[in-house]
Amino acid sequence: MHPRFFAPEAQASGELVTLPDEEGQHLTRVLRLGAGAAVRVFNGSGDEFESVVEAAAKDGVRVRLGEPRHPAPEASLQVTLAQAVLKGDKMDDVIRDAVMIGAKAIRPVLTARTETTAAILEKGRRQDRWERIAISSAKQCGRAVVPAILEPFTFEGLIDFQLHKWLAGPSIMLVEPGASKGAVPFSGLDVEPPSAVTVVVGPEGGWTPEEIEAAGVVCRLVTMGGRTLRADAMGLIAISAAYARWREF
Amino acid sequence: MHPRFFAPEAQASGELVTLPDEEGQHLTRVLRLGAGAAVRVFNGSGDEFESVVEAAAKDGVRVRLGEPRHPAPEASLQVTLAQAVLKGDKMDDVIRDAVMIGAKAIRPVLTARTETTAAILEKGRRQDRWERIAISSAKQCGRAVVPAILEPFTFEGLIDFQLHKWLAGPSIMLVEPGASKGAVPFSGLDVEPPSAVTVVVGPEGGWTPEEIEAAGVVCRLVTMGGRTLRADAMGLIAISAAYARWREF
């Protein structure tokens, strides 16, 4: 299979586009390709083209877009993963996995037990890092869409947003078995597929009782089996379950 | 929550049991607990006890088993994950995740594109390592059952075994979208839950056409969505989907 590169400005066959610096360096330094190489170029918005490298010089890599092609199909069930920011590089793995399986967007959330702040995220340029990871994962899994890494919300901000976005599809918030009397098992959710769903996953230390109570107003509180699932695996598990229940798989 | 320790010989309340060396060292050196500490002890076969450390000496840690308790419930859908051995320490992650979500057993498989051999596995004591990982993951996720790490099979051995074990439940082999005309989407599987299922996952390089053909006789060939999923994530995704479809979640 020809290697795939991300070029957001790629729009139509016949165009000559310059790859972003990182992509160009990947092409020349890692894969050691040059003029004449056959590659694929996708724009992150769903378009992909068979392409040929026309020039690979110090000032950039230029590719000529050829025939459009069909990339991996996007999921018809649109899942947004609202994920409490996890420790260390666990969040990187969550984003990589969510993009791979087919999430439409990822929303980082700062909860009561999240061990970071918006200022730390900003200072560490975490948003940029997460966007690079999303691009890299899209390249690997054959998607021509790069899911949006949405701006981080506080938990209160998320609840407020979901309150006003209720019509965009239901939200399900994953809770530990026994964490809330109002929780239903996953199998208790509607059988009919929604067109969109927001999956809300907590941090390593779980939700506070106050968060669970506040979320109960706008989210279905849902348990997934009786075992303790790791926070960094929960998103992938929940999206897999949603895809299975609502016939995306 | 009291820390949990694994002691296969723990059978009944009132007994005084010695923890295995590794578990004893974890108790004294990592958690720095001593005589009088309240702990939980599980035997890997489903029993768990509130317990108290009676002695923590150089020759071993002894605990007195108290009241039996209810550990995390085991899944009623029994999933065996037959997983092609992956590169490096990826297999460790697969085993950790499969135990966490609730698999009953894990069967390592040597396929045409597996980059290792039975001799290498033996020399590297991989089976011992995988068993330690299964114990460690069971401790974390609250299970009192440590899933079996079954003896590695060749792919041919697996097919032969499944042929004779057909009545123990269906096998589903995950294949790439487009890999086989005989493949069905996951949503095409029976709605009625089987009591047991074997999920067969290939290596990084995928199955050979010959393997897919041979498996078609004893397995349902199944695709999960249209994107390329990583081999090390496939097991967790497939078990999540099976739990969702067959109401374990």
Boltz contact constraints between the chains, C-beta under 6 A:
constraints:
  - contact:
      token1: [A, 72]
      token2: [B, 226]
      max_distance: 6.0
  - contact:
      token1: [A, 72]
      token2: [B, 227]
      max_distance: 6.0
  - contact:
      token1: [A, 73]
      token2: [B, 226]
      max_distance: 6.0
  - contact:
      token1: [A, 102]
      token2: [B, 227]
      max_distance: 6.0
  - contact:
      token1: [A, 141]
      token2: [B, 227]
      max_distance: 6.0
  - contact:
      token1: [A, 141]
      token2: [B, 228]
      max_distance: 6.0
  - contact:
      token1: [A, 142]
      token2: [B, 227]
      max_distance: 6.0
  - contact:
      token1: [A, 142]
      token2: [B, 228]
      max_distance: 6.0
  - contact:
      token1: [A, 186]
      token2: [B, 249]
      max_distance: 6.0
  - contact:
      token1: [A, 187]
      token2: [B, 247]
      max_distance: 6.0
  - contact:
      token1: [A, 224]
      token2: [B, 249]
      max_distance: 6.0
  - contact:
      token1: [A, 225]
      token2: [B, 249]
      max_distance: 6.0
  - contact:
      token1: [A, 226]
      token2: [B, 72]
      max_distance: 6.0
  - contact:
      token1: [A, 226]
      token2: [B, 73]
      max_distance: 6.0
  - contact:
      token1: [A, 227]
      token2: [B, 72]
      max_distance: 6.0
  - contact:
      token1: [A, 227]
      token2: [B, 102]
      max_distance: 6.0
  - contact:
      token1: [A, 227]
      token2: [B, 141]
      max_distance: 6.0
  - contact:
      token1: [A, 227]
      token2: [B, 142]
      max_distance: 6.0
  - contact:
      token1: [A, 228]
      token2: [B, 141]
      max_distance: 6.0
  - contact:
      token1: [A, 228]
      token2: [B, 142]
      max_distance: 6.0
  - contact:
      token1: [A, 237]
      token2: [B, 240]
      max_distance: 6.0
  - contact:
      token1: [A, 240]
      token2: [B, 237]
      max_distance: 6.0
  - contact:
      token1: [A, 240]
      token2: [B, 240]
      max_distance: 6.0
  - contact:
      token1: [A, 240]
      token2: [B, 241]
      max_distance: 6.0
  - contact:
      token1: [A, 241]
      token2: [B, 240]
      max_distance: 6.0
  - contact:
      token1: [A, 241]
      token2: [B, 244]
      max_distance: 6.0
  - contact:
      token1: [A, 241]
      token2: [B, 249]
      max_distance: 6.0
  - contact:
      token1: [A, 244]
      token2: [B, 241]
      max_distance: 6.0
  - contact:
      token1: [A, 244]
      token2: [B, 244]
      max_distance: 6.0
  - contact:
      token1: [A, 244]
      token2: [B, 245]
      max_distance: 6.0
  - contact:
      token1: [A, 245]
      token2: [B, 244]
      max_distance: 6.0
  - contact:
      token1: [A, 247]
      token2: [B, 187]
      max_distance: 6.0
  - contact:
      token1: [A, 249]
      token2: [B, 186]
      max_distance: 6.0
  - contact:
      token1: [A, 249]
      token2: [B, 224]
      max_distance: 6.0
  - contact:
      token1: [A, 249]
      token2: [B, 225]
      max_distance: 6.0
  - contact:
      token1: [A, 249]
      token2: [B, 241]
      max_distance: 6.0
